[in-house]
């Protein structure tokens, strides 16, 4: 079972994350495992108008500037993803805006929720992925609920 690239923080409550983890647990065969990666929100500054630059790309005669703006409210933040598109031939441009809300789920909280969902041997793997990763194998032949 794999849930990577910060998918779980789209769920906005501990209850919703726990329900998803329990569903993952229910799908595992004995001996199966689960890999989950999330952003290390403990290392992220909190506040408003936090800009995350993603650089400039060129493709098919167009240039794209990509960046995010985060606005935190407690353990949640509103996320605005801006894609500024420039036609290099006509020098015209337009801006696209995508919005979402995220739960700044901590790695420690994720570990606790994994254990509560029934996963055993939960461990943090750092440095191997672009986001921190928790590995939670189902080590026993029997599934056990906590």
ChimeraX commands (.cxc) that place a marker at each C-alpha (Angstrom):
marker #1 position 0.00,0.00,0.00 radius 0.5
marker #1 position 1.43,3.38,-0.96 radius 0.5
marker #1 position 0.23,6.91,-0.13 radius 0.5
marker #1 position 2.93,9.36,-1.13 radius 0.5
marker #1 position 3.58,12.93,-2.19 radius 0.5
marker #1 position 1.66,14.48,0.70 radius 0.5
marker #1 position -1.72,12.89,-0.15 radius 0.5
marker #1 position -3.01,12.43,3.42 radius 0.5
marker #1 position -2.94,16.15,4.37 radius 0.5
marker #1 position -5.79,16.68,1.89 radius 0.5
marker #1 position -7.91,15.06,4.60 radius 0.5
marker #1 position -8.62,17.83,7.07 radius 0.5
marker #1 position -9.18,16.02,10.39 radius 0.5
marker #1 position -7.55,13.29,12.45 radius 0.5
marker #1 position -10.80,11.32,12.10 radius 0.5
marker #1 position -10.68,11.47,8.29 radius 0.5
marker #1 position -6.98,10.49,8.20 radius 0.5
marker #1 position -7.66,7.64,10.65 radius 0.5
marker #1 position -10.56,6.39,8.50 radius 0.5
marker #1 position -8.28,6.36,5.43 radius 0.5
marker #1 position -5.52,4.53,7.32 radius 0.5
marker #1 position -8.01,1.97,8.64 radius 0.5
marker #1 position -9.22,1.40,5.07 radius 0.5
marker #1 position -5.60,0.89,3.96 radius 0.5
marker #1 position -5.05,-1.52,6.85 radius 0.5
marker #1 position -8.17,-3.47,5.89 radius 0.5
marker #1 position -6.84,-3.94,2.32 radius 0.5
marker #1 position -3.49,-5.41,3.39 radius 0.5
marker #1 position -2.78,-9.10,3.29 radius 0.5
marker #1 position -0.92,-10.54,6.30 radius 0.5
marker #1 position 2.74,-9.61,5.92 radius 0.5
marker #1 position 1.88,-6.66,3.67 radius 0.5
marker #1 position 3.09,-3.16,4.33 radius 0.5
marker #1 position 2.29,0.48,3.88 radius 0.5
marker #1 position 4.52,3.39,2.85 radius 0.5
marker #1 position 3.24,6.91,3.53 radius 0.5
marker #1 position 5.09,10.14,2.79 radius 0.5
marker #1 position 4.09,13.59,3.98 radius 0.5
marker #1 position 5.79,16.96,4.15 radius 0.5
marker #1 position 7.66,17.63,7.41 radius 0.5
marker #1 position 5.32,20.36,8.63 radius 0.5
marker #1 position 7.27,20.75,11.89 radius 0.5
marker #1 position 10.08,22.24,9.79 radius 0.5
marker #1 position 7.79,24.66,7.94 radius 0.5
marker #1 position 7.45,28.27,9.09 radius 0.5
marker #1 position 3.92,29.37,10.01 radius 0.5
marker #1 position 2.24,32.57,8.99 radius 0.5
marker #1 position 0.55,34.23,6.05 radius 0.5
marker #1 position 1.76,35.03,2.54 radius 0.5
marker #1 position 4.48,32.36,2.66 radius 0.5
marker #1 position 5.80,31.98,-0.89 radius 0.5
marker #1 position 7.16,28.65,-2.18 radius 0.5
marker #1 position 8.92,29.09,-5.53 radius 0.5
marker #1 position 8.95,26.19,-8.00 radius 0.5
marker #1 position 10.95,27.84,-10.75 radius 0.5
marker #1 position 10.50,28.61,-14.41 radius 0.5
marker #1 position 9.97,26.08,-17.17 radius 0.5
marker #1 position 9.77,26.35,-20.95 radius 0.5
marker #1 position 7.81,23.99,-23.15 radius 0.5
marker #1 position 6.28,24.19,-26.64 radius 0.5
marker #1 position 6.94,27.90,-27.08 radius 0.5
marker #1 position 5.62,28.88,-23.67 radius 0.5
marker #1 position 7.29,29.88,-20.42 radius 0.5
marker #1 position 5.74,29.01,-17.06 radius 0.5
marker #1 position 6.46,30.55,-13.67 radius 0.5
marker #1 position 5.24,28.31,-10.83 radius 0.5
marker #1 position 4.82,29.25,-7.18 radius 0.5
marker #1 position 2.62,28.63,-4.16 radius 0.5
marker #1 position 1.35,30.95,-1.42 radius 0.5
marker #1 position 0.47,29.43,1.97 radius 0.5
marker #1 position -1.72,31.05,4.63 radius 0.5
marker #1 position -1.74,29.16,7.94 radius 0.5
marker #1 position -4.63,29.11,10.41 radius 0.5
marker #1 position -3.65,26.84,13.28 radius 0.5
marker #1 position -2.99,23.32,12.00 radius 0.5
marker #1 position -4.47,24.06,8.56 radius 0.5
marker #1 position -3.37,26.23,5.70 radius 0.5
marker #1 position -4.92,27.58,2.56 radius 0.5
marker #1 position -2.82,26.80,-0.46 radius 0.5
marker #1 position -2.83,28.88,-3.65 radius 0.5
marker #1 position -0.87,27.51,-6.60 radius 0.5
marker #1 position -0.09,30.10,-9.26 radius 0.5
marker #1 position 0.91,29.18,-12.79 radius 0.5
marker #1 position 1.86,32.23,-14.84 radius 0.5
marker #1 position 1.90,31.31,-18.55 radius 0.5
marker #1 position 3.68,33.44,-21.18 radius 0.5
marker #1 position 3.48,32.78,-24.92 radius 0.5
marker #1 position 7.04,33.46,-26.09 radius 0.5
marker #1 position 5.93,34.18,-29.67 radius 0.5
marker #1 position 3.14,36.68,-28.95 radius 0.5
marker #1 position 4.45,37.90,-25.57 radius 0.5
marker #1 position 0.97,37.54,-24.12 radius 0.5
marker #1 position 0.31,35.96,-20.81 radius 0.5
marker #1 position -2.27,34.64,-18.43 radius 0.5
marker #1 position -2.35,33.46,-14.85 radius 0.5
marker #1 position -3.97,30.28,-13.62 radius 0.5
marker #1 position -4.83,29.83,-9.95 radius 0.5
marker #1 position -5.61,26.58,-8.13 radius 0.5
marker #1 position -6.66,26.55,-4.48 radius 0.5
marker #1 position -6.94,23.95,-1.79 radius 0.5
marker #1 position -6.81,23.56,1.98 radius 0.5
marker #1 position -4.38,21.23,3.77 radius 0.5
marker #1 position -3.99,19.77,7.24 radius 0.5
marker #1 position -0.40,20.35,8.43 radius 0.5
marker #1 position -0.30,16.81,9.82 radius 0.5
marker #1 position 2.88,16.26,11.79 radius 0.5
marker #1 position 5.06,13.20,11.30 radius 0.5
marker #1 position 4.56,12.32,14.99 radius 0.5
marker #1 position 0.76,12.57,14.69 radius 0.5
marker #1 position 0.86,10.42,11.53 radius 0.5
marker #1 position 2.81,7.76,13.41 radius 0.5
marker #1 position 0.26,7.77,16.24 radius 0.5
marker #1 position -2.63,7.50,13.76 radius 0.5
marker #1 position -0.92,4.63,11.91 radius 0.5
marker #1 position -0.60,2.74,15.21 radius 0.5
marker #1 position -4.21,3.54,16.13 radius 0.5
marker #1 position -5.31,2.18,12.73 radius 0.5
marker #1 position -3.62,-1.13,13.56 radius 0.5
marker #1 position -0.22,-0.87,11.90 radius 0.5
marker #1 position 2.70,-2.31,13.82 radius 0.5
marker #1 position 6.43,-1.58,13.60 radius 0.5
marker #1 position 5.78,1.99,12.44 radius 0.5
marker #1 position 9.08,3.71,11.72 radius 0.5
marker #1 position 10.25,6.99,10.25 radius 0.5
marker #1 position 12.55,6.86,7.23 radius 0.5
marker #1 position 14.33,10.16,6.60 radius 0.5
marker #1 position 16.49,11.22,3.69 radius 0.5
marker #1 position 15.31,8.59,1.20 radius 0.5
marker #1 position 12.38,10.55,-0.20 radius 0.5
marker #1 position 11.62,14.21,-0.92 radius 0.5
marker #1 position 9.08,14.06,1.94 radius 0.5
marker #1 position 9.52,12.22,5.25 radius 0.5
marker #1 position 8.26,8.69,4.96 radius 0.5
marker #1 position 6.69,6.28,7.46 radius 0.5
marker #1 position 6.97,2.57,6.83 radius 0.5
marker #1 position 4.42,0.37,8.56 radius 0.5
marker #1 position 4.56,-3.33,7.70 radius 0.5
marker #1 position 1.87,-5.75,8.79 radius 0.5
marker #1 position 4.33,-8.10,10.50 radius 0.5
marker #1 position 1.98,-10.61,12.03 radius 0.5
marker #1 position -0.15,-13.26,10.39 radius 0.5
marker #1 position -3.11,-11.77,12.26 radius 0.5
marker #1 position -4.29,-8.22,12.00 radius 0.5
marker #1 position -4.60,-6.63,15.40 radius 0.5
marker #1 position -6.57,-3.53,16.24 radius 0.5
marker #1 position -5.38,-1.20,18.97 radius 0.5
marker link #1:1,2 radius 0.2
marker link #1:2,3 radius 0.2
marker link #1:3,4 radius 0.2
marker link #1:4,5 radius 0.2
marker link #1:5,6 radius 0.2
marker link #1:6,7 radius 0.2
marker link #1:7,8 radius 0.2
marker link #1:8,9 radius 0.2
marker link #1:9,10 radius 0.2
marker link #1:10,11 radius 0.2
marker link #1:11,12 radius 0.2
marker link #1:12,13 radius 0.2
marker link #1:13,14 radius 0.2
marker link #1:14,15 radius 0.2
marker link #1:15,16 radius 0.2
marker link #1:16,17 radius 0.2
marker link #1:17,18 radius 0.2
marker link #1:18,19 radius 0.2
marker link #1:19,20 radius 0.2
marker link #1:20,21 radius 0.2
marker link #1:21,22 radius 0.2
marker link #1:22,23 radius 0.2
marker link #1:23,24 radius 0.2
marker link #1:24,25 radius 0.2
marker link #1:25,26 radius 0.2
marker link #1:26,27 radius 0.2
marker link #1:27,28 radius 0.2
marker link #1:28,29 radius 0.2
marker link #1:29,30 radius 0.2
marker link #1:30,31 radius 0.2
marker link #1:31,32 radius 0.2
marker link #1:32,33 radius 0.2
marker link #1:33,34 radius 0.2
marker link #1:34,35 radius 0.2
marker link #1:35,36 radius 0.2
marker link #1:36,37 radius 0.2
marker link #1:37,38 radius 0.2
marker link #1:38,39 radius 0.2
marker link #1:39,40 radius 0.2
marker link #1:40,41 radius 0.2
marker link #1:41,42 radius 0.2
marker link #1:42,43 radius 0.2
marker link #1:43,44 radius 0.2
marker link #1:44,45 radius 0.2
marker link #1:45,46 radius 0.2
marker link #1:46,47 radius 0.2
marker link #1:47,48 radius 0.2
marker link #1:48,49 radius 0.2
marker link #1:49,50 radius 0.2
marker link #1:50,51 radius 0.2
marker link #1:51,52 radius 0.2
marker link #1:52,53 radius 0.2
marker link #1:53,54 radius 0.2
marker link #1:54,55 radius 0.2
marker link #1:55,56 radius 0.2
marker link #1:56,57 radius 0.2
marker link #1:57,58 radius 0.2
marker link #1:58,59 radius 0.2
marker link #1:59,60 radius 0.2
marker link #1:60,61 radius 0.2
marker link #1:61,62 radius 0.2
marker link #1:62,63 radius 0.2
marker link #1:63,64 radius 0.2
marker link #1:64,65 radius 0.2
marker link #1:65,66 radius 0.2
marker link #1:66,67 radius 0.2
marker link #1:67,68 radius 0.2
marker link #1:68,69 radius 0.2
marker link #1:69,70 radius 0.2
marker link #1:70,71 radius 0.2
marker link #1:71,72 radius 0.2
marker link #1:72,73 radius 0.2
marker link #1:73,74 radius 0.2
marker link #1:74,75 radius 0.2
marker link #1:75,76 radius 0.2
marker link #1:76,77 radius 0.2
marker link #1:77,78 radius 0.2
marker link #1:78,79 radius 0.2
marker link #1:79,80 radius 0.2
marker link #1:80,81 radius 0.2
marker link #1:81,82 radius 0.2
marker link #1:82,83 radius 0.2
marker link #1:83,84 radius 0.2
marker link #1:84,85 radius 0.2
marker link #1:85,86 radius 0.2
marker link #1:86,87 radius 0.2
marker link #1:87,88 radius 0.2
marker link #1:88,89 radius 0.2
marker link #1:89,90 radius 0.2
marker link #1:90,91 radius 0.2
marker link #1:91,92 radius 0.2
marker link #1:92,93 radius 0.2
marker link #1:93,94 radius 0.2
marker link #1:94,95 radius 0.2
marker link #1:95,96 radius 0.2
marker link #1:96,97 radius 0.2
marker link #1:97,98 radius 0.2
marker link #1:98,99 radius 0.2
marker link #1:99,100 radius 0.2
marker link #1:100,101 radius 0.2
marker link #1:101,102 radius 0.2
marker link #1:102,103 radius 0.2
marker link #1:103,104 radius 0.2
marker link #1:104,105 radius 0.2
marker link #1:105,106 radius 0.2
marker link #1:106,107 radius 0.2
marker link #1:107,108 radius 0.2
marker link #1:108,109 radius 0.2
marker link #1:109,110 radius 0.2
marker link #1:110,111 radius 0.2
marker link #1:111,112 radius 0.2
marker link #1:112,113 radius 0.2
marker link #1:113,114 radius 0.2
marker link #1:114,115 radius 0.2
marker link #1:115,116 radius 0.2
marker link #1:116,117 radius 0.2
marker link #1:117,118 radius 0.2
marker link #1:118,119 radius 0.2
marker link #1:119,120 radius 0.2
marker link #1:120,121 radius 0.2
marker link #1:121,122 radius 0.2
marker link #1:122,123 radius 0.2
marker link #1:123,124 radius 0.2
marker link #1:124,125 radius 0.2
marker link #1:125,126 radius 0.2
marker link #1:126,127 radius 0.2
marker link #1:127,128 radius 0.2
marker link #1:128,129 radius 0.2
marker link #1:129,130 radius 0.2
marker link #1:130,131 radius 0.2
marker link #1:131,132 radius 0.2
marker link #1:132,133 radius 0.2
marker link #1:133,134 radius 0.2
marker link #1:134,135 radius 0.2
marker link #1:135,136 radius 0.2
marker link #1:136,137 radius 0.2
marker link #1:137,138 radius 0.2
marker link #1:138,139 radius 0.2
marker link #1:139,140 radius 0.2
marker link #1:140,141 radius 0.2
marker link #1:141,142 radius 0.2
marker link #1:142,143 radius 0.2
marker link #1:143,144 radius 0.2
marker link #1:144,145 radius 0.2
marker link #1:145,146 radius 0.2
view
